[in-house]
């Protein structure tokens, strides 16, 4: 039951875009840094780390997509071993 509840929370969080969450990052950072023995402070800490989790997830995702694109580019570039990335492949025709 706990795992299902966490999955539901994660699913809901994933519907929000990073830009909207990042807009709240500073607010919750300040709340977290102002320690109080209250439930509001505890919630602020959790919210702050949820926002960071989304940011880290997106960073990792974007890095992996870029690496996959680079690998695909390398595969297509390997069709002509003499071709460099900076010089277009030219073929002499008589």
Secondary structure, 3 states (H helix, E strand, C coil): CHHHHHHHHHHHHCCCCHHHHHHHHHHHHHHHHCCCCCHHHHHHHHHHHHHHHHHHHHHHHHHHHHHHHHHHHHHHHCCCCCCCCCCCCCCCCC
